[in-house]
Amino acid sequence: MGANARGCDVNKRKTPEIVLGVSGSIAAYKAAELVRLMVKRQWRVSVVMTPSATRFVTPLTFQTLSRNPVVVDHLDVPETWMPEHIALADRADVLAVAPCTANVLAKLAHGLADDALTATALACRAPLVIAPAMNDGMWANPATQANVETMRARGAHMVAVGSGDLACGRVGEGRMAEVADIFAAVEQLVG
Ligand SMILES: Cc1cc2nc3c(=O)[nH]c(=O)nc-3n(C[C@H](O)[C@H](O)[C@H](O)COP(=O)(O)O)c2cc1C
């Protein structure tokens, strides 16, 4: 009971831990609200950001909302001997990437691990929720669509993008899903 597809029995743990990856999209500000909802739900939340994401929202925002340190540079000297991205990967009951840029999606699909977020994701055995966010051209690009299919085939939970006004001024498909829908996708995995 409670064991998810990747063999993680979330019922055995008092407080589920969500590792939230935030990448360099204009939708990064919405991840702050996602963290707030998760903390309100009494989950432990650890945020890992790409360096690009820190240009949109500061780590201080996520650190304050999550009440936990934020990881940006996986090559920083950690407080313990354990590399930070491995510690995060091992602790995660669910890894959610929201917003997930076209770039991070491509890295996930191809197994790249050159920043804290993608290194954590590659090491992580927990269920993966991906909420893409990008311009309509990036979203429609066959490379992106192939990456989506790759991740889906590997069992990642893809949260459908929305359609409408995009930050670039265009109208089209590629908006990050509503925060409530991303929260629901994670909640379903936490149980
Ligand atoms: C204002 C602005 C908004 C952007 N929004 C997005 C976005 O929503 N999705 C995306 O894939 N890239 C977006 N980009 C481009 C990414 O920031 C860029 O590809 C970056 O290298 C991504 O880094 P990361 O994937 O390591 O976070 C945006 C760039 C700018 C300047």
The ligand as a Gaussian input file, in Angstrom:
#p B3LYP/6-31G(d) Opt

LIG

0 1
 C       12.401000      36.931000     -20.624000
 C       12.742000      35.509000     -20.984000
 C       11.792000      34.528000     -20.791000
 C       12.089000      33.190000     -21.130000
 N       11.114000      32.245000     -20.944000
 C       11.383000      30.990000     -21.322000
 C       10.388000      29.999000     -21.168000
 O        9.272000      30.230000     -20.696000
 N       10.692000      28.743000     -21.552000
 C       11.912000      28.408000     -22.081000
 O       12.105000      27.247000     -22.429000
 N       12.876000      29.328000     -22.210000
 C       12.651000      30.601000     -21.840000
 N       13.623000      31.528000     -21.974000
 C       14.944000      31.116000     -22.462000
 C       15.712000      30.432000     -21.337000
 O       15.847000      31.313000     -20.219000
 C       17.095000      29.979000     -21.842000
 O       16.916000      28.972000     -22.809000
 C       17.954000      29.485000     -20.721000
 O       19.210000      29.110000     -21.224000
 C       17.339000      28.325000     -20.007000
 O       18.199000      27.874000     -18.982000
 P       17.822000      26.639000     -18.068000
 O       17.089000      25.698000     -18.915000
 O       19.144000      26.093000     -17.615000
 O       17.030000      27.150000     -16.919000
 C       13.370000      32.862000     -21.637000
 C       14.321000      33.856000     -21.796000
 C       14.009000      35.155000     -21.489000
 C       15.056000      36.208000     -21.683000

